[in-house]
């Protein structure tokens, strides 16, 4: 079983829609959760960073962590064509040295 | 957020030559840097982990003599692809972990094309 599972999509939505992206994980020791956005031929950009359970909001983006279900989500409100990219989840326990675990990424297209 | 600068953005070289890629953390000290390889429409593939002042730790299947990694300071790591061959053509990305924090920041990537 992979440490982190993420549906690769592709996901296609109309402009203005609410997008929900999700990852599940198996290691209950994970405490630090990140969402990255990667445009084609660019490095991933850190969008959201969350420690432990709960919600975090930043503009149109909301990150949720449910440690009891080992499930994290990223919501994008009022999606824009510029949100079209691949979204990667990542997580770490902070106790195993330098290991970060990534999902495979979800490809999102927002249609004008 | 913190900035990681990666150069060059793209490089074309002849088969048999060596290419060096630099990764710098501009506004924080990176105790650990990671190097990845990414093929089109695929996820990141971790190649190696480098800690400042120590030898890099390579993932299984990655040739340490082909992909030389140096992390001589808290702000700079380099990846040298030695005797490059066309099969080494790929998108290479570095990331840096700020000391004492569990945040990872990525460089903009380097597209390597070996002719």
Interface residues (C-beta under 8 A of the other chain):
Chain A: X31 X32 X34 X36 X41 X42 X43 X44 X45 X46 X49 X51 X88 X90 X92 X94 X98 X100 X102 X103 X104 X105 X107
Chain B: X1 X4 X6 X32 X34 X41 X43 X44 X49 X51 X91 X93 X94 X95 X97 X102 X103 X104 X105 X106 X107 X108 X109 X111
